[in-house]
């Protein structure tokens, strides 16, 4: 029912926040190796805020926040752009 759906949203938000927090740690390690990871970090942070944040709000607050479901995909796009930017930076470093 409704409680199961809210729990599923919360679990998804927490899982993706964890993955991308680890991605931020990886970006920090790569930054120490002179990789430019500002774009990666910004994309991951925006993704965590929009994707996970809106799912947390939908799961924990009231039904008034269901409109945030439209924000979730924007956060997902930010995650994808962050991973693409990270791969690009690694590829550029490998190529040089």
C-alpha positions as CSV (number, residue, x, y, z in Angstrom):
1,X,0.0,0.0,0.0
2,X,0.9,3.6,0.6
3,X,3.4,2.8,3.3
4,X,5.2,0.3,1.1
5,X,5.5,2.9,-1.6
6,X,7.0,5.4,0.8
7,X,9.5,2.9,2.1
8,X,10.5,2.0,-1.4
9,X,11.1,5.7,-2.2
10,X,13.2,6.2,1.0
11,X,15.3,3.1,0.3
12,X,15.9,4.2,-3.3
13,X,16.9,7.7,-2.1
14,X,19.3,6.3,0.5
15,X,20.9,3.8,-2.0
16,X,21.5,6.5,-4.6
17,X,22.8,8.9,-2.1
18,X,25.3,6.3,-0.9
19,X,26.5,5.5,-4.4
20,X,27.0,9.1,-5.3
21,X,28.6,9.9,-2.0
22,X,31.2,7.2,-2.8
23,X,31.5,8.8,-6.2
24,X,32.3,12.1,-4.5
25,X,35.0,10.4,-2.5
26,X,36.4,8.9,-5.7
27,X,36.3,12.4,-7.3
28,X,38.3,13.7,-4.3
29,X,40.9,11.0,-4.7
30,X,41.2,11.8,-8.4
31,X,41.4,15.5,-7.7
32,X,44.5,14.7,-5.6
33,X,46.0,13.3,-8.8
34,X,45.4,16.6,-10.6
35,X,42.2,15.6,-12.3
36,X,39.7,18.4,-12.8
37,X,36.6,17.0,-11.1
38,X,34.6,20.2,-10.3
39,X,31.9,19.3,-12.8
40,X,31.7,15.8,-11.5
41,X,31.3,17.0,-7.9
42,X,28.7,19.6,-8.8
43,X,26.7,17.1,-10.9
44,X,26.8,14.5,-8.0
45,X,25.8,17.1,-5.4
46,X,22.9,18.4,-7.6
47,X,21.8,14.8,-8.3
48,X,21.8,13.9,-4.6
49,X,19.8,17.1,-3.7
50,X,17.3,16.7,-6.5
51,X,17.0,12.9,-6.8
52,X,17.4,11.7,-3.3
53,X,16.1,14.9,-1.7
54,X,12.8,14.9,-3.6
55,X,12.4,11.1,-2.9
56,X,13.0,11.7,0.9
57,X,10.5,14.6,0.9
58,X,7.9,12.4,-0.9
59,X,8.5,9.5,1.5
60,X,8.6,11.5,4.7
61,X,6.3,14.5,4.4
62,X,2.8,14.6,3.1
63,X,1.1,13.9,-0.2
64,X,1.4,17.6,-0.9
65,X,4.9,16.9,-2.0
66,X,4.0,14.3,-4.8
67,X,4.7,17.0,-7.3
68,X,8.4,16.5,-6.5
69,X,8.2,13.3,-8.5
70,X,8.8,15.4,-11.5
71,X,12.1,16.6,-10.1
72,X,13.5,13.1,-9.6
73,X,14.5,12.5,-13.3
74,X,16.3,15.9,-13.3
75,X,18.5,14.6,-10.4
76,X,19.0,11.3,-12.3
77,X,20.2,13.2,-15.4
78,X,22.7,15.1,-13.1
79,X,24.0,11.7,-11.9
80,X,24.5,10.5,-15.4
81,X,26.2,13.7,-16.4
82,X,28.5,13.4,-13.4
83,X,29.5,9.9,-14.4
84,X,30.1,10.9,-18.0
85,X,32.2,13.9,-16.8
86,X,34.2,11.5,-14.5
87,X,34.8,9.1,-17.4
88,X,35.9,11.9,-19.7
89,X,38.4,13.3,-17.1
90,X,39.9,9.8,-16.7
91,X,40.0,9.2,-20.4
92,X,41.7,12.6,-21.0
93,X,44.3,11.8,-18.3
94,X,44.9,8.3,-19.8
95,X,45.3,9.9,-23.3
96,X,47.9,12.4,-22.2
